[in-house]
């Protein structure tokens, strides 16, 4: 549990755009696997988001499918990034990036999901959700640029790839199943 606290503090440093946060992560193979614990921390918020969009017609299978899509979304990007990081010459920083990316996802979701839930309920205007999304994308860019030690343009490309993969993961099951 101590590693999770240290990692969340490191991700919080990155959220404040403090590049030294990247040095506080456990950037080892063991730390890589432990960073997927962040998925469990975000899951309750994801479930609240699903429930807030529930029109009462979701059955158990639909909920299981949504959780499966959630898990795939956490696993696909690191898999794709293993190939991309190597090909862009940043393979040596891949583990550090995924560890930082996963733990930073907790803060990203704590910023974005409550706003999205409140927007879905009609409490917050969509413009606020847009600004929260822009902030999360800028944060993601900073994490990618800092953890991979790459150029601004390359980090932007990674954020766009992550965003597009996320859209594909959410849309594809309905199109192909």
Buried (B, 14 or more C-beta within 10 A) or exposed (E): EEBBEBBBEBBBBBBEEEBEBBEBBBBEEEBBEBBBBBBEBBBEBBBBBBEBEEEEEBEEEEBEBBBEBBEBBBEBBBEBBBEBBEEBEBBEBBBBBBBBBBBBBBBBBEBBBBBBBBBBEEEBEEEBBEEBBEBBBEBBBBBBBBBBBBEEEBBBBBBEBBBEBEEEBBEEBEEEE
